[in-house]
Amino acid sequence: MTQIEQVSVERKRTGWDIVWGILLIIGGLIILGDVVIATAVSVLFIGWTALIFGAIGVIASFFKIGKGGGFWSTILAGALLFVLGLLIVRHPLGGAFVFTIMAGFLFLVGGIVRIVASFQTDESRWVILISGIASLILGLIVLFSPAQATFTLLGILLGVQILIDGITLLFMGRIHVNYSKTAVP
């Protein structure tokens, strides 16, 4: 007897999806309440995180000496992450500018993916399409005006994106993958 594994993908909304969607909506509104502080805090948080994990990477590389390789790649990655974190912490405005450009590309690509995905489903197509169009527009705003992409614009874009993600999660839920095995004679 042979067993065949079947995979089914379904979209459903659980109680946790609703709770997470509501929390994202509240977080988006808080960010929109004071975008400058939210941007500064997020840039410094990312900088300090990179600095700490870069130092951990450098230290961890010394534990790989003589254990089958990986020393050079680990120390190089840790050192680069450390330097990146140091640059962001020392120059948060430059870090905010780089993150703004990265966010623009993320919004743009996320919007394109959602727009394409909206045409591949019948259930709640309009929610996914509106979410994709909004993300696409946010991405284009950033990428066509990088000189004006300041702390305020980054905070506004992040707040709106989190708000849209919360609304989308609240209405759509998440994708759940189910695995099952069936016996075939």
GUFIMAR-828060 format. One line per field, with one value per residue (C-alpha): chain; residue in three letters; x negated, y, z negated. Coordinates in Angstrom, 1 decimal. Each point is the difference from the previous one (the first is absolute). Layout:
N
chain <- A:...
res <- ala:...
u <- X:...
v <- Y:...
w <- Z:...
***
This chain:
185
chain <- A:A:A:A:A:A:A:A:A:A:A:A:A:A:A:A:A:A:A:A:A:A:A:A:A:A:A:A:A:A:A:A:A:A:A:A:A:A:A:A:A:A:A:A:A:A:A:A:A:A:A:A:A:A:A:A:A:A:A:A:A:A:A:A:A:A:A:A:A:A:A:A:A:A:A:A:A:A:A:A:A:A:A:A:A:A:A:A:A:A:A:A:A:A:A:A:A:A:A:A:A:A:A:A:A:A:A:A:A:A:A:A:A:A:A:A:A:A:A:A:A:A:A:A:A:A:A:A:A:A:A:A:A:A:A:A:A:A:A:A:A:A:A:A:A:A:A:A:A:A:A:A:A:A:A:A:A:A:A:A:A:A:A:A:A:A:A:A:A:A:A:A:A:A:A:A:A:A:A:A:A:A:A:A:A
res <- met:thr:gln:ile:glu:gln:val:ser:val:glu:arg:lys:arg:thr:gly:trp:asp:ile:val:trp:gly:ile:leu:leu:ile:ile:gly:gly:leu:ile:ile:leu:gly:asp:val:val:ile:ala:thr:ala:val:ser:val:leu:phe:ile:gly:trp:thr:ala:leu:ile:phe:gly:ala:ile:gly:val:ile:ala:ser:phe:phe:lys:ile:gly:lys:gly:gly:gly:phe:trp:ser:thr:ile:leu:ala:gly:ala:leu:leu:phe:val:leu:gly:leu:leu:ile:val:arg:his:pro:leu:gly:gly:ala:phe:val:phe:thr:ile:met:ala:gly:phe:leu:phe:leu:val:gly:gly:ile:val:arg:ile:val:ala:ser:phe:gln:thr:asp:glu:ser:arg:trp:val:ile:leu:ile:ser:gly:ile:ala:ser:leu:ile:leu:gly:leu:ile:val:leu:phe:ser:pro:ala:gln:ala:thr:phe:thr:leu:leu:gly:ile:leu:leu:gly:val:gln:ile:leu:ile:asp:gly:ile:thr:leu:leu:phe:met:gly:arg:ile:his:val:asn:tyr:ser:lys:thr:ala:val:pro
u <- 0.0:-1.3:0.7:0.5:-0.5:2.6:-0.4:2.9:-0.3:2.9:0.6:1.8:0.3:-0.6:0.5:-3.7:0.1:2.7:-1.9:-3.2:1.8:1.5:-3.4:-1.6:2.8:-0.7:-3.7:0.5:2.1:-2.7:-2.7:2.1:0.5:-3.6:-1.9:-3.3:-0.5:1.2:-2.5:-2.9:0.7:0.2:-3.2:-1.9:1.5:-1.2:-3.4:-0.5:1.3:-2.5:-2.8:0.7:0.6:-3.1:-2.1:1.6:-0.9:-3.6:-0.2:1.7:-2.4:-2.8:1.9:-0.2:-3.7:-1.1:3.5:0.4:0.0:2.3:-2.3:-0.7:3.6:1.3:-2.6:0.5:3.8:-0.2:-2.5:2.1:3.1:-1.8:-1.3:3.4:1.5:-2.7:0.7:3.7:-0.3:-2.6:1.9:3.8:1.0:-2.0:1.4:3.5:-0.6:-1.3:2.9:2.4:-1.4:0.1:3.6:0.9:-1.2:1.7:3.3:-0.3:-0.8:2.6:2.7:-0.9:0.2:3.4:1.4:-1.0:1.3:3.4:0.6:-0.7:2.7:3.7:0.5:-0.4:-1.8:0.7:-1.6:-3.3:0.2:0.5:-2.8:-2.3:0.9:-0.6:-3.4:-1.0:0.9:-2.0:-3.0:0.2:0.3:-3.2:-2.0:1.0:-0.8:-3.0:-1.2:3.3:0.1:-0.8:0.7:3.6:0.7:-1.5:2.1:3.1:-0.7:-0.7:3.1:2.2:-1.5:0.4:3.6:0.7:-1.6:2.2:3.1:-0.9:-0.7:3.2:2.1:-2.0:-1.8:-3.1:-0.8:0.0:-1.7:1.4:-1.9:1.7:-1.1:2.3:-0.6:0.2:0.4
v <- 0.0:3.4:3.3:3.2:3.3:2.6:3.7:2.4:3.7:2.0:3.5:0.3:2.4:-1.1:1.9:0.7:1.5:2.4:0.9:0.5:2.1:2.2:0.4:1.0:2.5:1.5:0.0:1.8:2.7:0.4:0.4:2.5:1.9:1.0:-1.0:1.7:-1.8:-3.3:0.3:1.1:-2.9:-2.6:1.2:0.0:-3.4:-1.5:1.6:-1.3:-3.5:-0.2:1.2:-2.6:-2.9:1.0:-0.2:-3.4:-1.2:1.0:-1.7:-3.1:-0.3:-0.8:-3.0:-1.4:-0.1:-3.5:-1.4:-0.6:3.5:3.0:2.2:2.6:0.2:0.4:2.6:2.0:0.0:1.0:2.8:1.3:0.0:1.7:2.7:0.5:0.3:2.5:2.1:0.0:0.9:2.8:1.4:-0.7:2.5:-1.9:-3.3:1.4:1.0:-3.5:-1.6:2.3:-1.1:-3.7:0.5:1.5:-3.1:-2.3:1.9:-0.1:-3.8:-0.8:2.0:-1.8:-3.4:0.8:1.4:-3.2:-2.2:1.8:-1.3:-3.5:-0.3:0.5:0.4:3.6:1.1:3.6:0.1:-1.4:2.3:3.2:-1.1:-0.6:3.3:1.9:-1.6:0.6:3.7:0.3:-1.5:2.3:3.1:-0.9:-1.0:3.0:2.5:-1.3:3.5:0.8:-3.4:1.3:-1.4:1.2:-1.7:-3.3:0.1:0.7:-2.7:-2.6:1.0:-0.3:-3.3:-1.5:1.3:-1.6:-3.3:0.0:0.6:-2.6:-2.6:0.9:-0.6:-2.8:-2.0:-2.0:-2.9:-3.3:-3.1:-3.4:-3.2:-3.4:-3.5:-2.4:-3.6:-1.2:-3.7
w <- 0.0:1.0:-1.8:1.9:-1.7:1.0:-0.6:0.0:-0.4:-1.4:-1.2:-3.3:-2.8:-3.5:-3.3:-0.1:3.5:-1.2:-3.1:2.0:2.6:-2.7:-1.7:3.4:0.5:-3.4:0.6:3.3:-1.6:-2.8:2.6:2.0:-3.3:-0.2:3.1:-0.7:-3.4:1.5:2.8:-2.2:-2.5:2.8:1.7:-3.3:-0.9:3.3:-0.5:-3.5:1.0:2.9:-2.3:-2.7:2.4:1.9:-3.1:-0.9:3.5:-0.4:-3.4:1.3:2.9:-2.4:-1.3:3.6:0.2:0.7:0.3:3.7:1.5:-0.1:-2.0:2.8:1.2:-3.6:-1.0:3.2:-0.3:-3.6:0.6:2.9:-2.1:-2.9:2.3:1.5:-3.4:-1.1:3.1:-0.6:-3.7:0.8:3.0:-0.6:2.7:2.7:-1.4:0.2:3.7:0.9:-1.9:1.9:3.3:-1.1:-1.2:3.3:1.8:-2.5:0.4:3.8:0.2:-2.6:1.9:3.3:-1.7:-1.6:3.3:1.8:-2.8:0.1:3.5:-1.1:-2.6:0.0:-3.7:-1.2:3.2:-0.6:-3.5:1.4:3.1:-2.1:-2.4:3.0:1.7:-3.3:-0.5:3.6:-0.3:-3.3:1.7:3.0:-2.3:-1.7:3.0:2.1:-2.7:-2.0:-0.9:-1.7:-1.7:-3.5:-3.5:0.3:3.3:-1.1:-3.2:2.0:2.5:-2.7:-1.9:3.0:1.1:-3.5:0.0:3.4:-1.1:-3.1:2.0:2.5:-2.7:-1.8:3.1:1.7:-2.6:0.9:2.3:-1.8:1.5:-0.9:0.5:0.1:0.9:1.7:0.6:3.6:0.6
***
